[in-house]
């Protein structure tokens, strides 16, 4: 997603945004000019070099999840600093940034869930009337606030390779970190990832790097499954008992597809003492059919993971750089970012 730079520059002192009016309004978006704001201490005025489309944005556009309107959607992007209010960030720096702006001081930030900060602000999820109005990535510019973690992008990574890092990859770094609840002696033989969108692909690479011997990744799309081996995973087209007969044999299951119907398959294959990490079902139509007995008798741990913390974004950039020659979404996958997994 790009907006022509000729329509937005520091010379004209205006930015251009695509402002979302709501799913019931036609057209859904309106192109508007917004004055470039003065930059205060700690803030960064950036131009958007490239923005990708998250599944959560598509669901918002479709009316399947609600966001305040009017506002500028989009939270996955590569930005370049035009004006810096931070002494440690230079003008011209190409960077990625956390989707959340946080206070860093409240009890939730102190507990390690800063993505649930009591003063939380999220890019791409805010009213245009909040602050400068440059709050989302479907625009020529964005104003990053004081509590937003930023990470410079190494020169070895292209904009297309880097754009999904601050959503899909950072979220999966956090999701894999959720396995810290497992004892050190716990086996890491087999993992199942339900969904082969970008969350699932990144998950394959992360779990292989974490030492899992076999990482299976299921999906109904043959096109997506064709990419799974590139990321170290084993594609699975049928997760039914006949197609995936690994009852009580999987150490961890990651749900990243946003479809509640897969939950029963995950319960069936998890071994006693296994971990189920839920990531994708960030929408109201996510009711699960499960008994407490099914969880208790297998001594399962169920973890919900939403968004991420600052360290996960830093680790995500380092991971992509260190594994660039092994795995990469590449230009072809970024061009197909319209998968409908949930993250935002």
C-alpha positions as CSV (number, residue, x, y, z in Angstrom):
1,X,0.0,0.0,0.0
2,X,1.5,3.3,-1.1
3,X,0.5,6.9,-1.6
4,X,2.3,9.0,-4.1
5,X,5.0,11.1,-2.5
6,X,4.2,14.0,-4.8
7,X,1.0,14.5,-2.9
8,X,2.7,14.7,0.5
9,X,5.9,16.3,1.5
10,X,7.5,18.4,4.2
11,X,7.7,21.2,1.7
12,X,3.9,21.4,1.4
13,X,3.5,20.7,5.2
14,X,0.6,18.3,4.5
15,X,0.2,14.6,4.6
16,X,-2.3,12.4,2.7
17,X,-4.4,9.8,4.5
18,X,-7.0,7.2,3.5
19,X,-9.5,7.7,6.3
20,X,-11.8,4.8,7.0
21,X,-15.4,5.9,7.5
22,X,-16.9,2.6,8.5
23,X,-18.1,-0.6,6.9
24,X,-21.7,0.8,6.3
25,X,-20.4,4.0,4.6
26,X,-19.9,4.1,0.8
27,X,-17.1,4.6,-0.1
28,X,-15.4,3.0,2.9
29,X,-12.4,5.4,2.7
30,X,-11.9,9.0,1.9
31,X,-8.6,10.6,0.8
32,X,-7.8,13.6,3.0
33,X,-5.1,16.1,3.6
34,X,-3.8,16.4,7.1
35,X,-1.4,19.1,8.3
36,X,2.0,17.8,9.4
37,X,2.4,18.4,13.1
38,X,5.1,19.9,15.2
39,X,7.3,17.2,16.7
40,X,7.6,17.1,20.5
41,X,10.3,15.4,22.6
42,X,10.2,11.7,22.2
43,X,8.1,11.8,19.0
44,X,9.1,10.8,15.5
45,X,7.5,12.2,12.3
46,X,8.0,9.6,9.6
47,X,7.0,9.0,6.0
48,X,5.5,5.6,5.2
49,X,7.8,3.8,2.7
50,X,5.5,0.7,2.4
51,X,2.5,-0.6,4.3
52,X,1.1,-4.1,4.1
53,X,-2.5,-5.2,4.8
54,X,-3.2,-7.3,7.9
55,X,-6.1,-9.7,8.1
56,X,-7.5,-7.7,11.0
57,X,-7.8,-4.6,8.7
58,X,-9.7,-6.7,6.1
59,X,-12.2,-7.8,8.8
60,X,-12.6,-4.2,9.9
61,X,-13.4,-3.2,6.4
62,X,-15.9,-6.0,6.1
63,X,-17.6,-5.1,9.4
64,X,-16.6,-8.3,11.1
65,X,-14.8,-6.4,13.8
66,X,-15.4,-2.9,15.0
67,X,-12.9,0.0,15.3
68,X,-13.6,3.6,16.1
69,X,-14.4,5.7,13.0
70,X,-13.4,7.8,11.3
71,X,-9.8,6.8,11.5
72,X,-6.7,5.7,9.5
73,X,-6.3,1.9,9.4
74,X,-3.0,0.1,8.9
75,X,-0.3,-0.9,11.4
76,X,2.2,-2.9,9.4
77,X,4.8,-0.7,7.7
78,X,8.3,0.5,7.1
79,X,8.8,4.1,8.0
80,X,11.6,6.6,7.4
81,X,12.3,9.4,10.0
82,X,11.8,12.9,8.7
83,X,11.9,14.8,12.0
84,X,13.2,13.3,15.2
85,X,12.4,14.2,18.8
86,X,14.7,11.5,20.1
87,X,18.4,12.1,20.4
88,X,19.2,8.5,19.7
89,X,17.2,8.3,16.4
90,X,18.6,10.2,13.4
91,X,16.7,11.7,10.5
92,X,16.7,9.3,7.6
93,X,16.6,6.1,9.8
94,X,14.6,3.4,8.2
95,X,12.7,1.6,11.0
96,X,9.9,-0.6,12.2
97,X,7.8,0.3,15.2
98,X,5.6,-1.3,17.8
99,X,1.9,-1.3,17.0
100,X,1.3,-0.2,20.6
101,X,2.3,3.0,22.3
102,X,2.6,2.4,26.1
103,X,3.4,4.3,29.3
104,X,6.0,1.8,30.6
105,X,5.0,2.6,34.2
106,X,1.6,1.0,35.0
107,X,1.1,-2.3,36.7
108,X,0.5,-4.1,33.4
109,X,3.6,-2.8,31.8
110,X,5.5,-3.9,34.9
111,X,4.0,-7.4,34.7
112,X,5.3,-7.9,31.2
113,X,2.0,-7.4,29.3
114,X,2.7,-3.8,28.1
115,X,0.4,-4.5,25.1
116,X,-2.4,-4.2,27.7
117,X,-1.1,-0.9,29.1
118,X,-3.7,1.1,31.0
119,X,-2.8,4.0,28.7
120,X,-2.7,2.0,25.5
121,X,-2.7,3.6,22.1
122,X,-2.6,1.4,19.0
123,X,-1.7,2.5,15.5
124,X,-4.3,1.8,13.0
125,X,-7.0,1.5,15.7
126,X,-7.6,5.1,16.7
127,X,-9.9,8.0,15.8
128,X,-8.6,10.7,13.5
129,X,-9.4,13.2,16.3
130,X,-6.8,11.5,18.6
131,X,-3.6,13.6,18.5
132,X,-2.2,14.6,15.2
133,X,-4.6,12.3,13.2
134,X,-1.6,10.6,11.6
135,X,-2.3,7.4,13.5
136,X,-2.3,4.7,10.9
137,X,-0.2,3.4,8.0
138,X,-2.5,3.8,5.1
139,X,-1.2,7.3,4.7
140,X,1.9,9.1,3.5
141,X,3.1,10.0,7.0
142,X,2.7,8.8,10.6
143,X,3.6,10.4,13.9
144,X,5.1,7.9,16.3
145,X,4.4,8.8,19.9
146,X,6.8,8.9,22.8
147,X,6.1,5.5,24.2
148,X,6.5,3.6,20.9
149,X,9.4,1.2,20.6
150,X,11.3,1.5,17.3
151,X,13.9,-0.7,15.8
152,X,16.2,0.3,12.9
153,X,15.9,-2.0,9.9
154,X,19.3,-3.5,8.7
155,X,20.3,-2.5,5.2
156,X,20.3,-6.2,4.2
157,X,16.5,-6.3,4.5
158,X,14.2,-4.8,1.9
159,X,11.1,-2.9,2.7
160,X,8.9,-5.8,1.6
161,X,10.8,-8.2,3.8
162,X,10.6,-5.9,6.8
163,X,7.0,-4.6,6.6
164,X,5.3,-7.6,8.3
165,X,7.8,-7.8,11.1
166,X,5.9,-5.5,13.5
167,X,2.8,-7.5,13.4
168,X,3.0,-11.2,12.2
169,X,6.5,-11.9,13.2
170,X,6.7,-10.1,16.5
171,X,3.4,-11.7,17.5
172,X,4.8,-15.1,16.7
173,X,8.0,-14.4,18.6
174,X,5.7,-13.6,21.6
175,X,3.7,-16.8,21.0
176,X,6.7,-19.0,20.9
177,X,8.0,-17.3,24.1
178,X,4.7,-18.5,25.7
179,X,6.3,-22.0,25.7
180,X,8.4,-20.9,28.6
181,X,5.7,-22.5,30.8
182,X,7.0,-25.9,29.7
183,X,9.5,-27.6,32.0
184,X,13.0,-27.6,30.7
185,X,12.8,-31.4,30.4
186,X,9.7,-31.3,28.3
187,X,10.1,-32.9,24.9
188,X,10.2,-30.8,21.8
189,X,9.6,-33.4,19.1
190,X,6.5,-32.4,17.3
191,X,4.5,-29.2,16.9
192,X,1.4,-28.4,15.0
193,X,0.6,-25.0,13.6
194,X,-3.0,-24.5,12.4
195,X,-2.9,-22.0,9.6
196,X,-0.3,-21.4,6.9
197,X,-0.7,-17.6,6.5
198,X,2.3,-15.4,7.4
199,X,1.8,-16.1,11.1
200,X,2.0,-19.9,10.5
201,X,5.0,-19.6,8.2
202,X,6.9,-17.5,10.6
203,X,5.9,-20.0,13.3
204,X,7.4,-22.8,11.4
205,X,10.8,-21.0,11.2
206,X,10.8,-20.0,14.8
207,X,9.9,-23.4,16.1
208,X,12.6,-25.1,14.0
209,X,15.1,-22.6,15.4
210,X,13.8,-23.4,18.9
211,X,14.7,-27.0,18.5
212,X,11.5,-28.8,17.5
213,X,12.3,-31.9,15.4
214,X,9.0,-31.8,13.4
215,X,6.8,-28.8,12.7
216,X,3.6,-29.6,10.9
217,X,1.5,-26.8,9.4
218,X,-2.0,-27.3,8.3
219,X,-4.2,-25.3,6.0
220,X,-7.0,-25.8,3.4
221,X,-5.1,-23.7,0.8
222,X,-2.7,-25.7,-1.3
223,X,-1.1,-22.4,-2.4
224,X,-0.2,-21.6,1.2
225,X,0.9,-25.1,2.0
226,X,3.4,-24.9,-0.9
227,X,5.3,-22.3,1.0
228,X,5.5,-24.2,4.3
229,X,8.7,-26.2,3.4
230,X,10.5,-23.0,2.6
231,X,10.1,-22.1,6.3
232,X,11.1,-25.5,7.7
233,X,7.7,-26.9,8.1
234,X,5.8,-30.0,6.9
235,X,2.6,-29.2,5.1
236,X,-0.6,-30.9,6.2
237,X,-3.7,-30.7,4.1
238,X,-6.0,-32.9,6.2
239,X,-6.0,-32.6,10.0
240,X,-8.9,-35.1,10.5
241,X,-8.2,-38.3,12.5
242,X,-7.7,-40.1,9.1
243,X,-5.4,-37.5,7.6
244,X,-3.4,-36.7,10.8
245,X,-3.5,-39.7,13.1
246,X,-1.2,-38.4,15.8
247,X,-3.5,-38.7,18.8
248,X,-1.9,-37.6,22.1
249,X,1.5,-37.2,20.2
250,X,2.0,-33.5,19.7
251,X,3.8,-31.4,22.2
252,X,2.5,-28.0,21.3
253,X,-0.3,-26.7,19.0
254,X,-0.5,-23.1,17.8
255,X,-3.8,-21.8,16.4
256,X,-3.1,-19.0,14.0
257,X,-5.9,-19.4,11.5
258,X,-8.8,-17.6,13.3
259,X,-11.2,-20.6,12.8
260,X,-12.6,-22.0,16.0
261,X,-13.6,-25.3,14.3
262,X,-9.9,-26.4,14.4
263,X,-9.8,-26.4,18.2
264,X,-11.1,-30.0,18.5
265,X,-8.4,-31.3,16.3
266,X,-5.8,-29.6,18.4
267,X,-7.2,-31.1,21.6
268,X,-7.2,-34.5,20.0
269,X,-3.5,-34.5,19.0
270,X,-2.0,-32.8,22.1
271,X,-0.2,-35.1,24.4
272,X,-1.0,-35.1,28.1
273,X,0.8,-32.1,29.6
274,X,0.9,-30.3,26.2
275,X,0.4,-26.6,25.5
276,X,-2.2,-25.0,23.2
277,X,-1.4,-21.4,22.2
278,X,-4.3,-19.4,20.7
279,X,-3.3,-16.5,18.5
280,X,-5.6,-16.0,15.6
281,X,-9.1,-15.9,16.9
282,X,-9.2,-12.2,17.7
283,X,-12.8,-11.7,16.6
284,X,-16.3,-12.3,18.1
285,X,-17.1,-15.4,16.1
286,X,-14.7,-17.5,18.1
287,X,-16.8,-19.5,20.5
288,X,-15.2,-22.8,21.4
289,X,-17.0,-26.1,21.9
290,X,-15.0,-27.7,24.7
291,X,-15.6,-29.3,28.1
292,X,-13.5,-28.6,31.2
293,X,-13.0,-32.3,31.5
294,X,-11.2,-32.5,28.1
295,X,-8.7,-30.0,29.3
296,X,-8.3,-31.2,32.8
297,X,-7.9,-34.9,32.1
298,X,-5.0,-34.2,29.7
299,X,-3.4,-31.7,32.1
300,X,-3.3,-29.2,29.2
301,X,-2.1,-25.6,29.4
302,X,-4.1,-23.1,27.2
303,X,-2.4,-19.8,26.5
304,X,-3.8,-16.8,24.8
305,X,-1.4,-14.5,23.0
306,X,-2.3,-11.0,21.7
307,X,0.2,-8.7,20.1
308,X,3.6,-8.5,21.8
309,X,6.1,-6.5,23.8
310,X,9.0,-4.3,22.8
311,X,11.6,-7.1,23.1
312,X,9.6,-9.3,20.7
313,X,9.9,-6.7,18.0
314,X,13.7,-6.3,18.5
315,X,14.1,-10.1,18.5
316,X,11.9,-10.3,15.4
317,X,14.2,-8.0,13.4
318,X,17.3,-9.9,14.5
319,X,15.6,-13.2,13.6
320,X,14.8,-12.1,10.0
321,X,18.3,-10.8,9.6
322,X,20.0,-13.9,10.9
323,X,17.8,-16.3,8.9
324,X,17.5,-14.3,5.7
325,X,19.3,-16.9,3.7
326,X,17.3,-19.7,5.2
327,X,13.7,-18.4,5.3
328,X,12.1,-15.2,4.1
329,X,8.5,-14.3,3.1
330,X,10.0,-12.6,0.0
331,X,8.4,-10.3,-2.4
332,X,5.9,-12.9,-3.6
333,X,4.5,-13.6,-0.1
334,X,4.3,-9.9,0.9
335,X,2.3,-9.4,-2.3
336,X,-0.2,-11.9,-1.0
337,X,-0.6,-10.3,2.5
338,X,-4.4,-10.4,2.2
339,X,-4.8,-13.6,4.2
340,X,-7.5,-13.4,6.8
341,X,-5.7,-14.5,9.9
342,X,-6.2,-12.2,12.9
343,X,-3.6,-10.2,14.8
344,X,-4.4,-6.6,15.3
